[in-house]
Amino acid sequence: MRRFQFFAVLLACLVASTAGAQGANEAVKIIVPFAAGGPADQIARIISPPLGLQLGKTVVVDNRGGAGGTVGGNVVAKAPPDGNTLLLSTSSLVMTAGTMPKMPYNARKDFEPVYLLGEVQTMIAVRNSLGVNTLAELVAKAKGADKLNYGSTGVGGTMHIGAELLAKAGNVSMVHIPYRGAAPALVDLMGGTVDLVNADVPVLRPYIKDGRLKGLAVFDTKRSPQLPDVPTSAEAGFPTLQMTNWYGVLLPAGTPSDIRQKLEIALANVVRQPDVAAKLAEAGFSNPRDHVGFKARLDADFDRWLPWLKEANIRSE
């Protein structure tokens, strides 16, 4: 009987040891809460191979788009806090928290910031046939008899909030036309169906460079190195128009600090690699930040945007 108990205990220990080893070798998933092919997806696919080498694990990208990023966000918020499920999100994490009346998670409490990969400048661009060359001319035209419209990726996205930021600053009203993604919105902008958009500078740069769109202002205190001829919002006469879009990696809340620190170090090493750094720079990224810096940025964004969105009464259905 004692011999049987001994072997039973030994077997249990072996099973537990094997399960632990399997957990340690489990593939890491980067959940991207947007459709494949978009900017966040592209960044995830740039960092995943070198991150896998840093961690000694397989890293896979898993697109879980839908509901303004909350479908993918919910996957990570509810995942085991073991470091194997990551969220690569953007500023939309904050925006949707202020625009969706019923969230499946608490965006401020249910995630642990790990590393901010970088910030991207945003800007206003218009169709050439609109006949405006400055932000002041655009606002004046918006105050005319015919309302202007703007395209976005949906309620609560950065494209939506950026255009509404301009509307509030200029004291104008514009018609919001939501799309399933930035690409179809830009197609309609160049086709004349849409009047203007606010989008990340790298997204708009090719169309401004080849003359298909007109860039009016970068929503920042400094000009874009990618489009140095486009003035800042302050230079255009609207200094309150400030908005950058960040891309960062987060874990489920409650993840042990040693796991988070290991991942933070790995991501910092990845973005310093010359080939990765070059690709991020080409994508317009700047100012990466560690856990502390990323958390400070998140807190500042929640403190700024949640009251602003409430006052602006911007709500998704």
Phi, psi and omega in degrees: 000316180294322178298319178299316180297321180299312180292327178296317179295316179300316179298318179299319180295320179295319178296316180297319179296317179296318179297320179295319179295321178295320179297321181294327182266004181298141179297145176269131178256130169260107178279121175255116186278030180221168182294155177297144177097345179282175182303315182296319178297318180297318180294319179300322182282340174286318187271340188295316180298310179293331177294321177300320178294321179295320185271344185071030180223165170281132178242123181241149178262130183235109180277122178231067183285164176130147175054047175066023180096355185282338177296308178293322178300322181292326177301315182285320180301327183262000183283156175300138182279059184249005178085003183261357177231113183248154175245124171257102186240181180230188178302343179298339176303320179282316185298315181293331177296334180262354183242340180266119183294330181233098179268143178282356180205169176263107187298334183273334187249340189265006179228150176248113179294137182249301184205131176268113185291330178163168177247150179234133178290150175244162183203164175263131174230148182232161174289146183299324184287355179291335175079028176238148182237352180223164179294323179297320178293324179296315179296319179298320179292324179295337178274001180283189185292323182263123179292141173276159175235162178220148179262154178206177177269009178127167182299129177091349177286165182294329177295321178293310184293323178298318178292321178291329175298318176295317180301318180291318181294325181267358181056050179230166176240132179230158182271129180268126176242103181279145177235171178282347180190172181292324184302308179295330177294321180289325177300315179288330176295312180289335179277351176097358178285326180250146182270323185202163172216157164247125183210170177300142180305314181298330179291321185272338187309311183301323184283331176282322180298320183268006172086006180283338177227161179247121176273130184255320182196142174266130182280067183203172179274349179228151180291158179281131174299336181279334179223068187295344180276349180272126183289161172283167178298323178295316178296331180276359177099009181229074186294341181280350180279090180230120178198118172248155180252121180262157175233122183214165181252133180229160177240165173297143176302146180093358176294130180306144185297328180292325176292315179297318181295321178298317180291321179299314179297318180298316180294321177299319177295322181297311184290345178273346179296133187307317182291320178291316180301321179294319180292321178293321177296320178297329178278004176086013182283145174208164172058056173295154183219151178281186182307313182295314180294322179294317179298320178297320178294317179300312180300318179296320180293315177299318181292329180277310193276326182299313176295322181295316180294324178293316179293323179284349179057046178264116183224141174275164181287000000 
